[in-house]
Amino acid sequence: MRRLTGYDLSTERLAFQRDIPDRSWPEAKEIARFPALAERTFASHPLTDEQAHGIARLLGTALPSERMDYFVEPFAAP
């Protein structure tokens, strides 16, 4: 499972997260320009604001109004 995450710039704490469903992953991967190698690793992938907004639109959600550092991150399914 992967998530779109946002971290508060001042505290560096997780402040936003949305799951990226498997059915949305191919398009999210294109928006993020995800490197092929990164898909095979369990690592965070930083996003530009433009990429984060694009993935949020794909997921049908809005990003918080405050500025954040955004990533696509792997998470273990519950």
DSSP file (Angstrom, degrees, kcal/mol; ACC not computed):
  #  RESIDUE AA STRUCTURE BP1 BP2  ACC     N-H-->O    O-->H-N    N-H-->O    O-->H-N    TCO  KAPPA ALPHA  PHI   PSI    X-CA   Y-CA   Z-CA
    1    1 A M              0   0    0      0, 0.0    74,-3.0     0, 0.0     2,-0.3   0.000 360.0 360.0 360.0 145.5    0.0    0.0    0.0
    2    2 A R  E     -AB  20  74A   0     18,-0.7    18,-3.1    72,-0.2     2,-0.4  -0.920 360.0-161.0-125.9 153.6    1.2    3.5   -0.7
    3    3 A R  E     -AB  19  73A   0     70,-2.5    70,-2.6    -2,-0.3     2,-0.6  -0.973  22.4-129.4-133.9 147.9    0.1    6.9    0.7
    4    4 A L  E     -AB  18  72A   0     14,-2.8    14,-2.0    -2,-0.4     2,-0.3  -0.874  42.1-174.2 -86.9 121.7    0.3   10.5   -0.2
    5    5 A T  E     -AB  17  71A   0     66,-2.8    66,-2.2    -2,-0.6     2,-0.4  -0.881  19.0-160.8-123.8 153.7    1.8   12.1    2.9
    6    6 A G  E     -AB  16  70A   0     10,-2.4     9,-3.1    -2,-0.3    10,-1.5  -0.999   7.6-156.4-134.5 132.6    2.4   15.7    4.0
    7    7 A Y  E     -AB  14  69A   0     62,-2.6    62,-2.1    -2,-0.4     7,-0.2  -0.915  26.4-112.1-112.6 132.9    4.8   16.8    6.7
    8    8 A D  E  >  - B   0  68A   0      5,-2.7     4,-2.1    -2,-0.4    60,-0.2  -0.380  23.4-139.0 -58.7 132.0    4.5   20.1    8.6
    9    9 A L  T  4 S+     0   0    0     58,-0.7    -1,-0.1     1,-0.2    59,-0.1   0.828  97.1  41.9 -67.7 -32.5    7.5   22.2    7.7
   10   10 A S  T  4 S+     0   0    0      1,-0.1    -1,-0.2     3,-0.1    -2,-0.0   0.870 128.9  24.9 -85.8 -36.6    8.1   23.5   11.2
   11   11 A T  T  4 S-     0   0    0      2,-0.1    -2,-0.2     0, 0.0    -1,-0.1   0.641  88.9-138.1-100.7 -16.4    7.6   20.4   13.3
   12   12 A E     <  +     0   0    0     -4,-2.1     2,-0.3     1,-0.2    -3,-0.1   0.686  56.6 140.8  62.6  20.1    8.4   17.8   10.6
   13   13 A R        -     0   0    0     -5,-0.1    -5,-2.7     1,-0.1     2,-0.3  -0.649  65.6 -95.8 -91.7 150.0    5.4   15.8   11.9
   14   14 A L  E     +A    7   0A   0     -2,-0.3    -7,-0.2    -7,-0.2     3,-0.1  -0.486  51.1 162.6 -62.3 122.9    3.0   13.9    9.7
   15   15 A A  E     +     0   0A   0     -9,-3.1     2,-0.3     1,-0.3    -8,-0.2   0.498  59.2  30.3-122.4 -11.1    0.1   16.2    9.1
   16   16 A F  E     +A    6   0A   0    -10,-1.5   -10,-2.4    48,-0.0    -1,-0.3  -0.991  58.2 166.0-151.6 138.9   -1.7   14.8    6.1
   17   17 A Q  E     +A    5   0A   0     -2,-0.3     2,-0.4   -12,-0.2   -12,-0.2  -0.947   5.9 175.1-156.9 139.6   -2.1   11.3    4.6
   18   18 A R  E     -A    4   0A   0    -14,-2.0   -14,-2.8    -2,-0.3     2,-0.1  -0.991  32.4-118.7-141.0 133.8   -4.3    9.6    2.0
   19   19 A D  E     -A    3   0A   0     -2,-0.4   -16,-0.3   -16,-0.2    -2,-0.0  -0.429  18.4-140.3 -67.3 144.5   -4.1    6.1    0.8
   20   20 A I  E     -A    2   0A   0    -18,-3.1   -18,-0.7    -2,-0.1     5,-0.1  -0.928  23.5-135.4-105.1 107.3   -3.4    5.6   -2.9
   21   21 A P    >>  -     0   0    0      0, 0.0     3,-1.4     0, 0.0     4,-1.0  -0.238  18.1-115.0 -62.3 151.2   -5.6    2.7   -4.0
   22   22 A D  G >4 S+     0   0    0      1,-0.3     3,-0.7     2,-0.2    -2,-0.0   0.859 116.6  58.6 -54.2 -37.2   -4.0    0.1   -6.3
   23   23 A R  G 34 S+     0   0    0      1,-0.2    -1,-0.3     2,-0.1     4,-0.3   0.765 109.8  43.6 -66.9 -23.6   -6.4    1.1   -9.1
   24   24 A S  G <> S+     0   0    0     -3,-1.4     4,-2.5     1,-0.1     3,-0.3   0.556  90.3  90.3 -94.2 -10.7   -5.0    4.7   -8.9
   25   25 A W  H <X S+     0   0    0     -4,-1.0     4,-2.9    -3,-0.7     5,-0.2   0.887  79.8  55.4 -59.6 -44.9   -1.4    3.7   -8.6
   26   26 A P  H  > S+     0   0    0      0, 0.0     4,-1.4     0, 0.0    -1,-0.2   0.918 115.0  39.8 -56.9 -42.3   -0.5    3.6  -12.4
   27   27 A E  H  > S+     0   0    0     -3,-0.3     4,-2.4    -4,-0.3    -2,-0.2   0.895 114.9  52.0 -73.0 -38.9   -1.7    7.2  -12.9
   28   28 A A  H  X S+     0   0    0     -4,-2.5     4,-2.4     1,-0.2    -1,-0.2   0.895 107.4  54.0 -61.1 -39.7   -0.2    8.4   -9.5
   29   29 A K  H  X>S+     0   0    0     -4,-2.9     5,-2.2    -5,-0.2     4,-0.6   0.883 109.0  48.1 -62.6 -39.5    3.1    6.9  -10.5
   30   30 A E  H ><5S+     0   0    0     -4,-1.4     3,-0.9    -5,-0.2    -2,-0.2   0.927 110.8  50.3 -66.0 -45.0    3.0    8.9  -13.8
   31   31 A I  H 3<5S+     0   0    0     -4,-2.4    -2,-0.2     1,-0.3    -1,-0.2   0.906 114.7  44.3 -59.3 -41.9    2.1   12.1  -12.0
   32   32 A A  H 3<5S-     0   0    0     -4,-2.4    -1,-0.3    -5,-0.2    -2,-0.2   0.551 103.6-131.7 -79.8  -7.8    5.0   11.6   -9.5
   33   33 A R  T <<5 -     0   0    0     -3,-0.9    -3,-0.2    -4,-0.6    -4,-0.1   0.948  33.9-160.9  50.5  50.4    7.4   10.6  -12.3
   34   34 A F      < -     0   0    0     -5,-2.2    -1,-0.2    -6,-0.1     5,-0.1  -0.458  14.0-121.7 -67.2 122.2    8.3    7.7  -10.1
   35   35 A P     >  -     0   0    0      0, 0.0     4,-1.2     0, 0.0     3,-0.3  -0.381  17.3-124.0 -65.0 142.9   11.7    6.1  -11.0
   36   36 A A  H  > S+     0   0    0      1,-0.2     4,-0.6     2,-0.2     3,-0.5   0.879 111.3  53.0 -56.0 -40.5   11.4    2.4  -11.9
   37   37 A L  H >4 S+     0   0    0      1,-0.2     3,-1.1     2,-0.2     4,-0.3   0.886 102.5  58.6 -63.3 -38.7   14.0    1.5   -9.2
   38   38 A A  H >4 S+     0   0    0     -3,-0.3     3,-1.1     1,-0.3     5,-0.4   0.805  96.2  62.9 -63.5 -29.1   12.0    3.3   -6.5
   39   39 A E  H 3< S+     0   0    0     -4,-1.2    -1,-0.3    -3,-0.5    -2,-0.2   0.788 102.8  49.8 -67.2 -25.4    9.0    1.1   -7.2
   40   40 A R  T << S+     0   0    0     -3,-1.1     2,-0.3    -4,-0.6    -1,-0.3   0.455 105.3  69.4 -92.3  -0.9   11.0   -1.9   -6.1
   41   41 A T  S <  S-     0   0    0     -3,-1.1     2,-1.1    -4,-0.3     0, 0.0  -0.792  81.3-124.8-114.1 159.2   12.2   -0.4   -2.9
   42   42 A F        +     0   0    0     -2,-0.3     2,-0.3    31,-0.0    -3,-0.1  -0.671  66.7 121.8-101.2  77.6   10.4    0.6    0.3
   43   43 A A        -     0   0    0     -2,-1.1     2,-0.2    -5,-0.4    -2,-0.1  -0.943  65.7-101.7-136.8 156.3   11.4    4.2    0.4
   44   44 A S        -     0   0    0     -2,-0.3    29,-0.2    29,-0.1    -2,-0.0  -0.510  29.2-151.4 -74.2 145.8    9.8    7.6    0.5
   45   45 A H  E     -C   72   0A   0     27,-2.5    27,-2.2    -2,-0.2   -11,-0.0  -0.972  15.3-131.7-122.2 115.2    9.7    9.5   -2.8
   46   46 A P  E     -C   71   0A   0      0, 0.0     2,-0.3     0, 0.0    25,-0.3  -0.317  22.4-155.9 -67.5 148.6    9.6   13.3   -2.5
   47   47 A L  E     -C   70   0A   0     23,-2.6    23,-0.6     4,-0.0     2,-0.1  -0.912  13.9-124.4-123.1 149.2    7.0   15.2   -4.5
   48   48 A T     >  -     0   0    0     -2,-0.3     4,-2.5     1,-0.1     5,-0.2  -0.441  37.6-106.3 -76.3 165.2    6.8   18.8   -5.8
   49   49 A D  H  > S+     0   0    0      1,-0.2     4,-2.7     2,-0.2     5,-0.2   0.910 123.0  53.7 -58.7 -41.2    3.7   20.8   -4.9
   50   50 A E  H  > S+     0   0    0      1,-0.2     4,-2.1     2,-0.2    -1,-0.2   0.915 109.9  46.2 -60.6 -44.7    2.5   20.3   -8.4
   51   51 A Q  H  > S+     0   0    0      2,-0.2     4,-2.4     1,-0.2     5,-0.2   0.919 112.3  50.8 -64.5 -43.5    2.8   16.5   -8.2
   52   52 A A  H  X S+     0   0    0     -4,-2.5     4,-2.4     1,-0.2    -2,-0.2   0.912 111.2  48.2 -61.8 -42.7    1.2   16.4   -4.8
   53   53 A H  H  X S+     0   0    0     -4,-2.7     4,-2.4     2,-0.2    -1,-0.2   0.888 110.4  52.4 -64.8 -38.5   -1.8   18.5   -6.0
   54   54 A G  H  X S+     0   0    0     -4,-2.1     4,-2.0    -5,-0.2    -2,-0.2   0.915 111.5  45.1 -63.1 -43.8   -2.1   16.2   -9.1
   55   55 A I  H  X S+     0   0    0     -4,-2.4     4,-2.0     2,-0.2    -2,-0.2   0.893 111.1  53.9 -68.1 -39.3   -2.2   13.1   -7.0
   56   56 A A  H  X>S+     0   0    0     -4,-2.4     5,-2.6    -5,-0.2     4,-0.5   0.918 108.5  49.5 -60.6 -43.2   -4.7   14.7   -4.6
   57   57 A R  H ><5S+     0   0    0     -4,-2.4     3,-1.2     1,-0.2    -1,-0.2   0.922 108.8  53.0 -60.8 -43.4   -7.0   15.5   -7.5
   58   58 A L  H 3<5S+     0   0    0     -4,-2.0    -1,-0.2     1,-0.3    -2,-0.2   0.875 110.8  47.1 -57.6 -38.2   -6.7   11.9   -8.7
   59   59 A L  H 3<5S-     0   0    0     -4,-2.0    -1,-0.3     2,-0.1    -2,-0.2   0.501 115.2-117.3 -83.8  -4.4   -7.7   10.7   -5.3
   60   60 A G  T <<5S+     0   0    0     -3,-1.2     2,-0.3    -4,-0.5    -3,-0.2   0.834  77.1 110.3  73.0  32.7  -10.6   13.2   -5.2
   61   61 A T      < -     0   0    0     -5,-2.6     2,-0.3    -6,-0.1    -1,-0.3  -0.864  61.7-125.2-132.7 166.9   -9.3   15.1   -2.2
   62   62 A A        -     0   0    0     -2,-0.3     3,-0.1    -3,-0.1    -9,-0.0  -0.855  23.0-122.0-111.5 150.0   -7.8   18.5   -1.5
   63   63 A L        -     0   0    0     -2,-0.3   -47,-0.0     1,-0.1   -10,-0.0  -0.570  40.9 -90.9 -83.6 153.7   -4.4   19.2    0.1
   64   64 A P        -     0   0    0      0, 0.0    -1,-0.1     0, 0.0     4,-0.1  -0.241  33.1-120.9 -59.1 154.7   -4.3   21.3    3.3
   65   65 A S  S    S+     0   0    0      2,-0.1     2,-0.1    -3,-0.1     3,-0.1   0.798  88.9  85.6 -71.9 -28.1   -3.9   25.1    2.7
   66   66 A E  S    S-     0   0    0      1,-0.1     2,-0.2   -58,-0.0     0, 0.0  -0.427  91.5-100.7 -75.0 151.4   -0.6   25.3    4.7
   67   67 A R        +     0   0    0     -2,-0.1   -58,-0.7   -61,-0.0     2,-0.3  -0.462  50.1 168.6 -72.8 140.0    2.6   24.5    2.9
   68   68 A M  E     -B    8   0A   0     -2,-0.2     2,-0.6   -60,-0.2   -60,-0.2  -0.918  41.8-105.2-142.8 166.2    4.1   21.0    3.5
   69   69 A D  E     -B    7   0A   0    -62,-2.1   -62,-2.6    -2,-0.3     2,-0.3  -0.898  44.9-153.9 -92.5 124.0    6.7   18.6    2.3
   70   70 A Y  E     +BC   6  47A   0     -2,-0.6   -23,-2.6   -23,-0.6     2,-0.3  -0.765  19.0 167.9-107.3 148.0    4.9   15.9    0.3
   71   71 A F  E     -BC   5  46A   0    -66,-2.2   -66,-2.8    -2,-0.3     2,-0.5  -0.963  36.5-127.2-145.4 158.9    5.9   12.4   -0.4
   72   72 A V  E     -BC   4  45A   0    -27,-2.2   -27,-2.5    -2,-0.3   -68,-0.2  -0.981  42.4-177.5-102.4 126.5    4.6    9.1   -1.7
   73   73 A E  E     -B    3   0A   0    -70,-2.6   -70,-2.5    -2,-0.5     2,-0.3  -0.958  26.2-121.0-129.9 144.2    5.4    6.5    1.0
   74   74 A P  E     -B    2   0A   0      0, 0.0     2,-0.3     0, 0.0   -72,-0.2  -0.591  30.6-175.7 -79.3 143.9    5.0    2.8    1.4
   75   75 A F        -     0   0    0    -74,-3.0     2,-0.3    -2,-0.3    -2,-0.0  -0.991  28.8-113.1-136.7 145.9    2.9    1.5    4.2
   76   76 A A        -     0   0    0     -2,-0.3   -74,-0.0     1,-0.1     0, 0.0  -0.603  39.5-111.6 -75.2 136.2    2.1   -2.0    5.4
   77   77 A A              0   0    0     -2,-0.3    -1,-0.1     1,-0.1     0, 0.0  -0.448 360.0 360.0 -67.0 139.9   -1.5   -2.9    4.9
   78   78 A P              0   0    0      0, 0.0    -1,-0.1     0, 0.0    -2,-0.0   0.505 360.0 360.0 -67.7 360.0   -3.3   -3.4    8.2
